[in-house]
Structure formats: structure tokens, C-alpha cells
């Protein structure tokens, strides 16, 4: 995957820079990344055409990565404004206008020209007071993340992961079932001794001869012991290896227990005398 990605590094970087500086379109960048990873997946699967599990795992990883590319669209810009404050220049201009107005009222009757000049100065002071009364509002911007948008992307990614993992698990179970069916023991896997034993037992079944049948059945014990299977008759000290059935007759073994290397393969069955 890394080598396939590096093979298109220069082209992909140039396209992403163009989307950012010229088109200023993050959605297009997300589409480019998804297209790049889709092409990577096709090339990767072509290189591993005979390895189905590897191909399916690659598809699961690429699908999850494609969902996460949407995080590029979760950015946000926040603007913060500082409060406006009263400046000293505005206060002084207002006081100067008030003084000029008062002086003009006092002098207008005696010195008309001076009174008009003071009224003009008062107007200028009022203008300056209004101009400089409040300071300029300062605005600052900062980059942030839209938490709701990020959460939606993560949820979609989790859903994709679950879906791909479940599909991969189902494929694995299907392959295991096919392999088990292909490796299931058949007639060709039976050795001559097994076939001979089964033939003797069938012969005893068809013979309708009780004594002959018993002789053939005794071969089963020898057959099992040759294969490391212990045939154990009932003993009161070995009740854990047997299913016990009450009887008024004497205690006896109905079916021996089969063990191998200290492990119980098949529980025996015995009739135990009870009053």
C-alpha cells in the first residue's frame, strides 16, 4: 500500500494544493483522495489476485479510510469581537464643545462675531466627540472543529468497519466450511485393517450365526487397543466414566468406557445392583 501511494505522491500533492489555493474546495480534495485510494485498491488486488483473504482485508481497510477523509470537511472558523470602549479624546472633545457653547451664549449679545466663532468651535467639538467617542471594534478569527460533523463522520466510519468485518468473517467461515468439506475423510482414507474389520462385522450380521458373530465382535477390542484406545470395564471406583442404570440383578458392564491418554472418549454404561 505504501509503495502504491508513493508512486502517485507528486501528482496527488499537486492536485491537493490546487484544490486549496485555486479552487478553494475541500470537497474536491476528499473526492481526489477517495479516487486515489480506489485506484490503489484495484492495483493491490491485481498484485495479489490469488489471495482472497488479503484482498478482502484490503477492501475493509480502504473503505474505513475513505469514510475518514470526510474529516477534512469538518473544519470551522470562529470570529470573536472585543467590546468597544469610550476613548479620552471623545470625552475631551465633548467637554470642549460644552465650554465653547457656554462661552458663545455669554458673548453672543456683546461680541456677535466671537459668539458665532465659538458656536462653530462647539460644532467642531461635537463632531470630534462623536468621531472619537468609542474605540474601533477588534475582531479575531480562529480555526476550529465542528464537533457534530466530526461525530457523524466517526459514526459512519464505525458502521463501515462493522459491515466490512462481518462480511470478512462470513467469507472466512464459508472458506473454512469448504476446506472442511474438501478434507472430510472418505472411503479412500480408510486403511485395509479398518475395511477388514467392517467386512467381518457385516459378515457376522449376515451369517445369522450367534457364535460366529461373537467371535467377530471380539476383534473390535483388539482393533481399538492397537490404536491406543483403552477399553475399560465397569468398576465401582470408576463411576465417573460410566452411566449407571439401577437393576435388581447383579452389577455388570453394558458398554465399556473408551479412554486415551487419560482422556475420556466415550462414557461407558453399566447396570448397578440396588435393593
C-alpha positions as CSV (number, residue, x, y, z in Angstrom):
1,X,0.0,0.0,0.0
2,X,2.8,2.4,0.9
3,X,4.6,1.9,-2.4
4,X,1.5,2.3,-4.4
5,X,0.7,5.6,-2.6
6,X,4.3,6.9,-3.0
7,X,4.1,6.2,-6.7
8,X,1.5,8.9,-7.1
9,X,2.8,11.2,-4.4
10,X,3.8,14.2,-6.7
11,X,0.6,14.2,-8.7
12,X,-1.6,13.9,-5.6
13,X,0.2,16.6,-3.7
14,X,-0.1,19.0,-6.7
15,X,-3.8,18.3,-7.0
16,X,-4.4,18.9,-3.3
17,X,-2.5,22.2,-3.4
18,X,-4.6,23.3,-6.4
19,X,-7.8,22.5,-4.6
20,X,-6.7,24.6,-1.6
21,X,-5.1,27.6,-3.3
22,X,-7.0,27.9,-6.6
23,X,-10.4,26.2,-6.3
24,X,-10.6,26.5,-2.5
25,X,-12.7,23.4,-2.5
26,X,-12.2,20.8,0.2
27,X,-15.0,18.6,-1.1
28,X,-13.0,18.1,-4.3
29,X,-9.9,17.2,-2.2
30,X,-12.0,14.5,-0.5
31,X,-13.1,13.1,-3.9
32,X,-9.5,13.1,-5.1
33,X,-8.3,11.1,-2.1
34,X,-11.1,8.6,-2.4
35,X,-10.3,8.2,-6.1
36,X,-6.6,7.7,-5.3
37,X,-7.4,5.0,-2.7
38,X,-9.8,3.3,-5.0
39,X,-7.1,3.0,-7.7
40,X,-4.7,1.8,-5.0
41,X,-7.1,-1.0,-4.1
42,X,-7.5,-2.1,-7.7
43,X,-3.7,-2.3,-8.2
44,X,-3.2,-4.0,-4.8
45,X,-5.8,-6.7,-5.6
46,X,-4.3,-7.2,-9.0
47,X,-0.9,-7.9,-7.4
48,X,-2.5,-10.4,-5.0
49,X,-5.1,-12.0,-7.3
50,X,-4.7,-15.4,-5.7
51,X,-5.0,-14.3,-2.1
52,X,-8.7,-13.7,-1.4
53,X,-8.4,-13.0,2.4
54,X,-5.7,-10.4,1.7
55,X,-7.9,-8.7,-0.9
56,X,-10.9,-8.7,1.4
57,X,-8.9,-7.2,4.3
58,X,-7.5,-4.5,1.9
59,X,-11.1,-3.6,0.9
60,X,-12.1,-3.3,4.5
61,X,-9.2,-1.0,5.4
62,X,-9.7,1.2,2.3
63,X,-13.4,1.5,3.0
64,X,-12.7,2.7,6.5
65,X,-10.1,5.2,5.3
66,X,-12.5,6.6,2.7
67,X,-15.0,7.4,5.4
68,X,-12.4,9.2,7.5
69,X,-11.4,11.6,4.6
70,X,-14.7,13.5,5.3
71,X,-12.9,14.8,8.4
72,X,-11.3,17.4,6.1
73,X,-14.7,19.0,5.7
74,X,-15.3,19.3,9.5
75,X,-13.2,22.5,10.0
76,X,-14.9,25.7,11.2
77,X,-13.9,29.3,11.6
78,X,-14.9,31.2,14.7
79,X,-14.9,35.1,14.8
80,X,-14.5,36.8,18.2
81,X,-15.1,40.6,18.7
82,X,-13.7,42.7,21.5
83,X,-16.1,45.2,23.2
84,X,-15.9,48.9,22.2
85,X,-14.6,51.3,24.8
86,X,-15.0,55.1,25.4
87,X,-11.8,57.0,24.5
88,X,-10.4,60.0,26.3
89,X,-10.3,62.0,23.0
90,X,-14.0,61.8,22.7
91,X,-14.6,62.9,26.3
92,X,-12.2,66.0,25.9
93,X,-13.9,67.0,22.6
94,X,-17.3,66.8,24.2
95,X,-16.1,69.0,27.2
96,X,-14.5,71.5,24.8
97,X,-17.8,71.7,22.8
98,X,-19.7,72.3,26.0
99,X,-17.3,75.1,27.1
100,X,-17.5,76.7,23.7
101,X,-21.3,76.6,23.7
102,X,-21.5,78.2,27.1
103,X,-19.0,81.0,26.1
104,X,-20.9,81.6,22.9
105,X,-24.2,82.1,24.8
106,X,-22.5,84.6,27.2
107,X,-20.7,86.6,24.4
108,X,-23.2,86.5,21.5
109,X,-25.0,89.6,22.8
110,X,-21.9,91.8,23.2
111,X,-19.4,90.3,20.7
112,X,-21.5,88.8,17.9
113,X,-18.6,87.6,15.7
114,X,-16.8,86.0,18.7
115,X,-20.1,84.2,19.6
116,X,-20.5,82.8,16.1
117,X,-16.9,81.6,16.1
118,X,-17.5,79.9,19.4
119,X,-20.6,78.2,18.1
120,X,-18.6,77.0,15.1
121,X,-15.9,75.7,17.5
122,X,-18.7,73.9,19.5
123,X,-19.9,72.2,16.4
124,X,-16.4,71.0,15.6
125,X,-16.0,69.7,19.1
126,X,-19.3,67.8,18.9
127,X,-18.2,66.3,15.6
128,X,-14.9,65.2,17.1
129,X,-16.6,63.8,20.2
130,X,-18.8,61.7,18.1
131,X,-15.9,60.6,15.9
132,X,-13.6,59.6,18.7
133,X,-16.1,58.6,21.4
134,X,-15.9,54.8,21.0
135,X,-12.8,52.8,20.1
136,X,-12.8,50.6,17.0
137,X,-14.1,47.0,17.5
138,X,-11.3,44.4,17.1
139,X,-12.2,41.1,15.6
140,X,-10.1,38.0,15.7
141,X,-10.6,34.7,13.8
142,X,-9.5,31.2,14.8
143,X,-9.7,27.8,13.2
144,X,-11.7,25.2,15.0
145,X,-13.5,21.8,14.5
146,X,-17.2,21.2,14.1
147,X,-17.8,18.6,16.8
148,X,-21.2,17.5,15.4
149,X,-19.8,17.0,11.9
150,X,-16.8,15.0,13.3
151,X,-19.1,12.8,15.3
152,X,-21.2,12.0,12.2
153,X,-18.0,11.0,10.3
154,X,-16.9,8.8,13.1
155,X,-20.3,7.1,13.3
156,X,-20.2,6.4,9.6
157,X,-16.7,5.0,9.9
158,X,-17.7,2.7,12.7
159,X,-20.7,1.4,10.7
160,X,-18.4,0.7,7.7
161,X,-15.9,-1.1,9.9
162,X,-18.7,-3.3,11.4
163,X,-20.1,-4.1,8.0
164,X,-16.7,-5.0,6.4
165,X,-15.6,-7.1,9.4
166,X,-18.9,-9.0,9.4
167,X,-18.5,-9.6,5.6
168,X,-14.9,-10.7,6.1
169,X,-15.9,-13.1,8.9
170,X,-18.7,-14.6,6.8
171,X,-16.2,-15.2,3.9
172,X,-13.8,-16.8,6.3
173,X,-16.5,-19.1,7.7
174,X,-17.5,-20.1,4.2
175,X,-13.9,-20.9,3.2
176,X,-13.4,-23.0,6.4
177,X,-16.6,-24.9,5.6
178,X,-15.4,-25.5,2.0
179,X,-12.0,-26.6,3.3
180,X,-13.5,-28.9,5.9
181,X,-15.8,-30.5,3.2
182,X,-12.8,-31.0,0.9
183,X,-10.7,-32.6,3.7
184,X,-13.5,-34.7,5.1
185,X,-12.5,-38.4,5.4
186,X,-13.8,-40.6,2.7
187,X,-13.6,-44.2,1.6
188,X,-10.1,-43.6,0.2
189,X,-8.8,-42.6,3.6
190,X,-9.7,-45.9,5.3
191,X,-6.8,-48.3,5.8
192,X,-7.1,-52.0,5.0
193,X,-7.4,-53.1,8.6
194,X,-10.4,-50.9,9.1
195,X,-12.0,-52.3,6.0
196,X,-11.3,-55.8,7.1
197,X,-12.9,-55.3,10.5
198,X,-16.0,-53.8,9.0
199,X,-16.2,-56.6,6.5
200,X,-16.0,-59.2,9.3
201,X,-18.7,-57.4,11.3
202,X,-21.0,-57.3,8.2
203,X,-20.3,-61.0,7.6
204,X,-21.4,-61.7,11.2
205,X,-24.6,-59.7,10.7
206,X,-25.5,-61.7,7.5
207,X,-24.5,-65.1,8.9
208,X,-27.3,-65.5,11.5
209,X,-24.7,-67.5,13.5
210,X,-24.5,-66.2,17.1
211,X,-21.2,-67.9,17.9
212,X,-19.5,-66.6,14.8
213,X,-20.9,-63.1,15.4
214,X,-19.4,-63.1,18.9
215,X,-16.0,-64.1,17.6
216,X,-16.0,-61.3,15.1
217,X,-17.1,-58.7,17.7
218,X,-14.2,-59.6,19.9
219,X,-11.9,-58.2,17.2
220,X,-13.2,-54.7,17.9
221,X,-11.5,-54.6,21.3
222,X,-8.1,-55.6,19.7
223,X,-8.6,-53.0,17.0
224,X,-9.1,-50.2,19.5
225,X,-6.2,-51.2,21.7
226,X,-3.8,-51.2,18.7
227,X,-4.8,-47.6,18.2
228,X,-4.1,-46.6,21.8
229,X,-7.7,-46.6,23.0
230,X,-8.2,-48.3,26.4
231,X,-11.4,-50.4,26.7
232,X,-12.4,-50.3,30.4
233,X,-15.0,-52.4,32.1
234,X,-17.1,-51.1,35.0
235,X,-15.6,-50.9,38.4
236,X,-17.2,-49.1,41.5
237,X,-14.1,-46.9,41.7
238,X,-14.6,-45.6,38.1
239,X,-18.2,-44.4,38.4
240,X,-17.3,-41.1,36.7
241,X,-16.6,-42.8,33.4
242,X,-20.0,-44.6,33.3
243,X,-23.7,-44.0,33.1
244,X,-25.2,-46.1,35.8
245,X,-28.6,-47.8,35.5
246,X,-30.3,-49.4,38.5
247,X,-31.1,-53.1,38.4
248,X,-32.2,-55.8,40.8
249,X,-29.8,-58.2,39.2
250,X,-26.0,-58.3,39.7
251,X,-23.8,-55.4,38.6
252,X,-22.4,-55.7,35.1
253,X,-20.9,-53.7,32.3
254,X,-23.4,-52.9,29.5
255,X,-20.9,-50.9,27.4
256,X,-17.2,-50.4,28.3
257,X,-15.8,-46.9,28.6
258,X,-13.2,-45.7,26.0
259,X,-10.3,-43.6,27.1
260,X,-7.0,-42.5,25.5
261,X,-4.0,-40.8,27.4
262,X,-6.2,-40.4,30.4
263,X,-9.0,-38.6,28.5
264,X,-12.5,-40.0,28.3
265,X,-13.5,-40.5,24.7
266,X,-16.8,-42.3,25.2
267,X,-18.6,-42.8,28.5
268,X,-19.5,-46.4,29.3
269,X,-22.8,-47.8,30.6
270,X,-23.3,-50.2,33.5
271,X,-26.2,-51.8,35.4
272,X,-25.6,-51.4,39.2
273,X,-27.4,-53.7,41.7
274,X,-29.8,-51.9,44.0
275,X,-32.1,-53.3,46.7
